[in-house]
């Protein structure tokens, strides 16, 4: 059974910063996985999508289906993961709960004030303007986390909270509930 620490929060909420710090401090060799890594590595022909050669809405479902299945494959092979992801599409939570049911998923909600999200989104310049606000208003609705963090508490404090809670072993998130209902 692999261990997965799933960081879920709005675009620009600080998930990547937390994930990098967590990876440096955790006692096991966790992989850090995100969509941004695929985009930044050139897996997607991003410039051609931006130019209009390809239509992103036509490719999006297959891309994310492949990403979600790859997470299962990584975990099934015995790799522990720090996953950062935004569950912004109906059904993704349920799909991932099924795909990762054989693994220990620690679900972390990363919250950030809207003003700070907007500031970070503008400073980054690589996100569609408005996506952080849309995420802020929708992505945490109906989610049950093992722990919830506030970006204003700072990276070090949040990583300490994650490690303390994760090491404690208590799980009560959507992922744990899904397992109980399937049993």
Secondary structure, 3 states (H helix, E strand, C coil): CCEEEEEEECCCCCHHHHHHHHHHHCCCCCEEEEHHHHHHCCCCCHHHHHHCCCCHHHHHHHHHHHHHHHHHHHHHCCCCEEEEECCCCCCHHHHHHHHCCCCEEEEEEEECCHHHHHHHHHHHCCCCCCHHHHHHHHCCCCCCCCEEEEHHHCHHHHHHHHHHHHHHCCCCCHHHHHHHHHC
